[in-house]
Amino acid sequence: MEMRQQCLTYLKKEFKGNIKFNHGYHTHAYFLKEEDFEKAKEEFFDLQLKYTIPLFPDLKEILDKFDSNIQLRKSLFLKKFNYKVEIAYNFQNFTSLCDDLSSTFEDNPNYAVSGNIKSVTRRFGYYGSWATYSLYCKDKIDVEYFTFMFGENIKSITKAVLISELDK
């Protein structure tokens, strides 16, 4: 049995019920308890590439305080926007929607139109449901205005929460 398989077998047996895995090119292990994490670090050291520990021990409780879809970030979206609004792709009127978004918000400093929307407006390259089409808003009032204008085309709204502000 190869070393990676031995390690996986060990982790599943030793920490049963207190560990989860994400298998891809690398296998990621997520531990429920810190002491299990510390114990596991001592085994199969050659296979370990890096460790990531939670930002705060009570991170779940901190995140539960927010009433919207959030993303923890080191900086705001595009360095100055608090909100990211993803636009839902639809085949029928998507190019005209992108044209409307660009013409309405392109020159407004409270908004930023993503490059994918701009490429649709310029009819450059391929576009479809596989890509992400976003508009960035500075403040909540900007999101509310955008929602009023284009609400039926919104896929999701995400607020940036700065990690530096969580520990205050």
PLY file of the C-alpha trace (Angstrom):
ply
format ascii 1.0
element vertex 168
property float x
property float y
property float z
element edge 167
property int vertex1
property int vertex2
end_header
0.00 0.00 0.00
1.39 3.40 -0.89
2.11 5.99 1.79
-0.81 8.29 0.86
-3.30 5.41 1.19
-1.74 4.36 4.52
-2.10 7.92 5.80
-5.74 8.12 4.72
-6.52 4.77 6.37
-4.82 5.90 9.58
-6.70 9.22 9.70
-10.08 7.61 9.04
-9.51 4.97 11.71
-7.87 7.18 14.35
-10.20 10.19 14.08
-13.45 8.54 12.98
-16.38 10.96 13.22
-14.11 13.94 13.95
-12.54 14.42 10.52
-13.72 15.27 7.01
-11.84 15.03 3.71
-11.83 16.89 0.42
-10.14 14.78 -2.24
-8.65 16.43 -5.30
-5.14 16.74 -6.60
-4.23 17.02 -2.91
-6.26 15.57 -0.08
-7.44 18.12 2.48
-8.26 16.95 6.00
-10.53 19.00 8.29
-10.43 18.24 12.02
-13.23 18.94 14.46
-10.93 19.16 17.48
-7.64 21.03 17.76
-6.01 18.24 19.77
-6.77 15.77 16.95
-5.17 18.18 14.49
-2.04 18.46 16.66
-1.80 14.66 17.01
-2.25 14.08 13.28
0.49 16.59 12.41
3.02 14.23 14.01
2.21 11.33 11.64
3.13 11.00 7.94
5.04 14.27 8.02
6.47 13.76 4.50
2.99 14.01 2.95
2.05 17.31 4.58
2.36 20.41 2.43
0.86 23.11 4.63
-1.43 23.72 7.59
-4.29 26.12 7.84
-5.83 26.87 11.19
-9.08 28.79 11.87
-8.79 32.56 12.04
-10.64 32.62 15.35
-11.64 29.77 17.66
-15.26 31.03 17.63
-15.45 31.69 13.88
-18.83 29.98 13.43
-20.42 32.15 16.13
-18.92 35.28 14.56
-20.26 34.38 11.11
-23.71 33.53 12.47
-24.08 37.16 13.61
-24.24 38.37 9.99
-27.64 38.48 8.32
-26.48 38.18 4.72
-24.26 36.17 2.43
-20.72 37.20 3.40
-17.18 36.50 2.28
-14.23 36.92 4.62
-11.55 38.89 2.81
-8.25 40.66 3.41
-9.45 43.59 1.28
-12.69 44.82 -0.25
-13.80 43.69 -3.71
-11.57 45.48 -6.23
-10.09 47.26 -3.18
-13.03 49.66 -2.70
-16.39 47.89 -3.07
-18.29 46.31 -0.16
-20.72 44.25 -2.23
-20.52 41.87 -5.17
-23.72 41.20 -7.11
-23.65 38.17 -9.39
-25.88 38.34 -12.43
-27.80 35.25 -13.53
-27.14 34.22 -17.12
-30.14 33.78 -19.39
-29.98 32.97 -23.04
-32.87 35.16 -24.21
-31.77 38.69 -23.32
-28.31 38.44 -21.79
-26.47 40.60 -24.31
-29.03 43.41 -23.99
-28.90 43.08 -20.19
-25.09 43.47 -20.24
-25.45 46.48 -22.56
-27.91 48.04 -20.10
-25.66 47.33 -17.11
-22.63 48.85 -18.81
-24.41 51.97 -20.02
-26.15 52.53 -16.66
-23.23 51.96 -14.28
-20.01 52.33 -16.27
-19.37 55.98 -15.35
-20.73 55.83 -11.79
-17.94 55.71 -9.15
-20.20 53.75 -6.75
-20.23 50.78 -9.13
-17.76 48.67 -11.10
-18.76 46.44 -14.00
-16.83 43.17 -14.28
-14.66 42.37 -17.26
-16.93 39.48 -18.24
-19.90 41.83 -18.62
-17.73 44.24 -20.61
-16.62 41.43 -22.95
-20.27 40.56 -23.65
-20.99 44.23 -24.35
-18.08 44.34 -26.80
-19.23 40.98 -28.26
-15.72 39.67 -27.66
-15.04 35.99 -27.04
-17.38 33.31 -25.77
-19.89 33.83 -23.01
-22.39 31.58 -21.31
-23.64 30.18 -18.03
-20.21 28.80 -17.05
-18.75 32.28 -16.44
-19.35 34.66 -13.54
-20.88 38.03 -14.36
-20.64 40.55 -11.54
-21.28 44.13 -10.66
-19.61 45.65 -7.60
-21.31 48.19 -5.33
-19.76 50.51 -2.73
-22.54 50.69 -0.15
-25.81 49.04 0.82
-27.84 51.87 -0.73
-26.09 51.19 -4.06
-27.06 47.51 -3.85
-30.64 48.49 -3.06
-30.77 50.78 -6.11
-29.31 48.07 -8.32
-31.82 45.56 -6.94
-34.66 47.96 -7.72
-33.45 48.37 -11.31
-32.32 44.83 -12.17
-33.61 42.61 -9.34
-34.99 39.83 -11.56
-31.49 39.25 -12.97
-29.65 38.78 -9.67
-28.13 35.40 -8.85
-26.56 36.35 -5.50
-25.38 39.28 -3.40
-22.23 38.92 -1.29
-20.92 41.35 1.29
-17.18 41.63 1.95
-16.28 41.34 5.63
-12.70 42.31 6.35
-10.77 39.89 8.53
-9.07 42.85 10.20
-12.45 44.07 11.47
-13.51 40.73 12.98
-11.06 40.82 15.88
-12.29 44.20 17.13
0 1
1 2
2 3
3 4
4 5
5 6
6 7
7 8
8 9
9 10
10 11
11 12
12 13
13 14
14 15
15 16
16 17
17 18
18 19
19 20
20 21
21 22
22 23
23 24
24 25
25 26
26 27
27 28
28 29
29 30
30 31
31 32
32 33
33 34
34 35
35 36
36 37
37 38
38 39
39 40
40 41
41 42
42 43
43 44
44 45
45 46
46 47
47 48
48 49
49 50
50 51
51 52
52 53
53 54
54 55
55 56
56 57
57 58
58 59
59 60
60 61
61 62
62 63
63 64
64 65
65 66
66 67
67 68
68 69
69 70
70 71
71 72
72 73
73 74
74 75
75 76
76 77
77 78
78 79
79 80
80 81
81 82
82 83
83 84
84 85
85 86
86 87
87 88
88 89
89 90
90 91
91 92
92 93
93 94
94 95
95 96
96 97
97 98
98 99
99 100
100 101
101 102
102 103
103 104
104 105
105 106
106 107
107 108
108 109
109 110
110 111
111 112
112 113
113 114
114 115
115 116
116 117
117 118
118 119
119 120
120 121
121 122
122 123
123 124
124 125
125 126
126 127
127 128
128 129
129 130
130 131
131 132
132 133
133 134
134 135
135 136
136 137
137 138
138 139
139 140
140 141
141 142
142 143
143 144
144 145
145 146
146 147
147 148
148 149
149 150
150 151
151 152
152 153
153 154
154 155
155 156
156 157
157 158
158 159
159 160
160 161
161 162
162 163
163 164
164 165
165 166
166 167
